[in-house]
């Protein structure tokens, strides 16, 4: 991996050749204004304002650093340059939430190919997130991107990347050191996915698992099953029939749910995606899934 000193000595380094710059609608420095109630300024309470639109995008305490998203994004670009990852022909998609209160970026790195490791066409995906309103944890995450279904394959064991509180900065060297290990750690995840292919799971057992872990919800009278949603999940599962009756098919159904998120016209799909990812990640981390998938034995 390159050092910061070597990188800074390269006068010809253009970060835009690593990844594109942050879009202008996300590139602003939030302003903090004191909160006032009944004419009295509240101690350590502030409104966070987007100066470009003069709108409130959150609130904060004095310990929260309201920085321009470009700080994280440019540190990421510097860090990737340090890591040696190949960003040639990278595909980058930005999503803004609540007038710039938070953002998410998905990066596909086609030069990092996991077809041989996984046994099917796959690339590297990185997800970058941050927020001014503290609703989204700052993170730089990597996962395998399966081309057959365009699923981002959530970590079977543990998340790969960086998650930080907003009182901490992700400096370029830290990002670089972590990102340099992405390829080898994703190859290890591909090994886990091959293990899943070897563990048979009958259709009835898969449906029972979805019913108990995906389609249930809690009411005042107890746990209930959303039958309509269960039918949708089973329909997705059936569409993956070419994979076979195994745990990898169950896993792909779960990652489909966390990737291909839908909603009504007024749904904030970026925020819903974050919630779905967390919900599905929790399901994947259950002891039952670990036993079903064979990962408990392969640990």
N, C-alpha and C positions, 0 to 999 in steps of 0.2 A: 504494500500500500504506500502511496505517496505521502510525504509529510506536508504540513501546512507551509513550511518554509520553502520547499521545492515548488509547491503549487503557486505561492505568491510570487516566486521569482519568474514564473512564466508570464512574460508580458503579453504573450499572444493569446492567453486563456480568455475565452469568451463564454460566460456562463450560459448564454443563449444556445451554444452548441451542445451543452449538456442536457438541458431541459428548457422549454420556453419560459419567459418571464411570467410573473403573476399577472393575471388580467387586471385591467385598470379599475374595475368595479370592486375588486377585493383589495386593491393597493391603496389603503388609507390608514392614517394613524388615528385611532379612536381618541376622543376627548372625554375627560371625566368632569362632570359637573356635580357639585354637592346636592344631595337630596334635601328638600325643605318641606317641613310639615307644620302647618299653622304658623308660618312665619319663622320657624326655628330650624336652623341648620342641624341635620342629624349627624352625630359624630361617626366618622369612619364609614359613611354610606354615600355612594356616588351613583349617578346615572352614567352609563356609557353611551356616548353619542357618535353616530356616523356623521362626520362633518360634511361629507359629500352630499348627503341627503337631509341633513339637519334633523335626523330622527333618532329616537332612543332605541338602542339595540340590546340593552341589558342593564344590569346594575352590578356593583362590585364593592368590595371592601378595600381598605388601604393596602393590604398585602398583595392584591391582585395586580399584575403588571398588564396594562392595556397597551400592547405593542402592535405595530403593523404586522400583518401576516407575512409580509415580505421578509421579515427577520427569519422566521422558520423556513420559508421557501428558499431563500438564498443560502442559508446554512445547509439545507438539503442538497442544493445544487453543488455547493462546494464539497460537501461530504461525499456525494456520489463521484465527483471528480477524484477525490482522494481514494475512494474505495476501489477504483478500477473497473466498476461495472460499465458495460457497454450499453450506452443509451441510443445507439444508432437506430433511426426510424421509430423512435419511441412514440406511442400514442398516449396523449394526455387529455383527460376530460375533467373540467372543474365544475363543481356544484356549489352555489351560494345558498345559504339558509337564512331566512328572516332578515332580508335587507343587509346582508354582510355580517350578521352576528356570528356566523360560523361558516366554515367551508370544508369541502372534501374534494380531493383530487385522486383520480385513478390513473395509474401509469402502467402501461403494458410495455415490457421490454422484450421485443421479438428475438433479439440476438442471444438471449439466455433461454436455451431450448432444453426442455425436460422430456422430450419424446422418448429418448432411449431409456431414461431412468423410470419413466412411468409406463412405457409400453404403448403410448398413444400420444397424439399431438398435444403439446402443452408448452406454455411460456411462463415467464415471471410476471407477476402483478405486484405493484406497490400501491398502498393506499396511504394518503397523507391527510390528516385532519387537525383542525384547531378551531378555537372559538374565542370570541371576545366576551361572551356572556357566561362562560364556564359551563355551558350545557354539553359541550363535547370535549372529551379529554384529548390533549395534544398527543399525536401518535404518528409514527412512521412504521408501517407494517408491510411485510412481504408474504405472498402466498403463491401457490401454483394456479395458473389460469388454464383451465381445460378447454381446448378449442372446439371439441365436439359439441359442447353445450354452452360455451361461453360462461361457465361457472367460475367464480373465485372460490377456490377450495380452502375453506377455513381450516385452521390448524387442527389436526387430529389429536395432538397432545398438548402443545403449548404454543402460544402466539410467538411469532418471530418478528422482532423489531423493538421499537422504543415507545413507551407510554410514560408521559410525564405530567406532573401538576403544572399549572400555569404560573407558578412562582419560580419555575426552573426553565432555563434555556437549553435547547438542543443545539450545542455548538457543532461546528463542522467536523471536527476531529472525532467526536463521539459518534456522529452519524456515519462518518466514514468507516470507523472500526466495526460498527454493527453491520453496515451494509456490505462490507467486504466478505462477511460470513454468510450472506443470504444464499448464494448458490449451493454451498455444501449443505446447509441446513435444509434447504428445500429438497435436495436429493434424498436426505434422510426422511423427509415427509413422503416423498414418492415411494420409498421402501415401505412405509406404513400403509400406503394405499394399495400396494401389491399384496400385502398381508391380508387386507380386507377382502380382496378378490378370492382368496382361498377359503374363506369362512362362509359356509352355506347358511342362508337365511331364507326359510320358506316364506311365501307371499303372506300367508295368514299371520305368521309371527311378525313380519314387517308392518302389517296393518295394525296389529295389536300395539306395537311399539309407537306408531304414529298417533294412535288414539290416546294413549296414556301420556305421551310426552310433547305432542305438537298441537293436538286439537282440543285439549281440555282447557277449561277456564273456571275460575272460582266465583261462586255467588254466596249470598248470605246463607243459603240452604245447603251448600256443599259444592262438590266438584261436578261439573257438567261437561258433556262432549258436544262440540260444535259439529254436528253431522254434515252440514253443507261444506264446511272447510275440510273435514276429513275426506269427503268425496273428491275435493280438488287435489288434496295431497296424494291420494291413491291414484288419481288420474296421472299426476306427474310421475309417480313411481312406475306405473304401467308403461309410460312412454320411454322409460329406461330399460325396457325388457331385454335389449340386446346385450346388456352387461351381464345378465344371468341372475339367478337367485342367490345372491351373496350380499355380504355387508357393504361392499363397495356401491352397490345399487341403492341401498338405504342411505348411505353417506351422500351420494350424488343427489338424491331427492332432497335431503336436508340443505345442501349447499345451493341447490336450485332455488329453494324458498328464500334464502338469504341474499341471493344475487338478483333474481328477476322479480323485484318487488313491484307490486301494483297498488293502485289506490284510486279514490275518486278524483274528480277534476281539481278539487282544492287541497288534495293531500300533498304535504311536503314529502316527496319521495326520498329525498336525501336523508332527512331525519328518520323516516320510517325504515330505511335501509339499515341505518345504524342500530335501531332497536331490534330489527330482525336478525342482524348479525349476532348481536349479544344473546338473544333468545336461543338461536340455533347453536351458537357456540356452547352455551350452557347444556344443551341437550347432548352435544357431542362429547362433553366432558363427564357425562353421567357414568356411573359404574356399570349400568346396564349396557350402554353402548360400547364401552370398553370391552366388556365380556363378549358381547355379540360380535364385535369386529375382530376379535383376536388380539387387540392391542394390549390387553392386560397380560396375556401370555408372552407377547413379544417384548415386553418392557425390560 
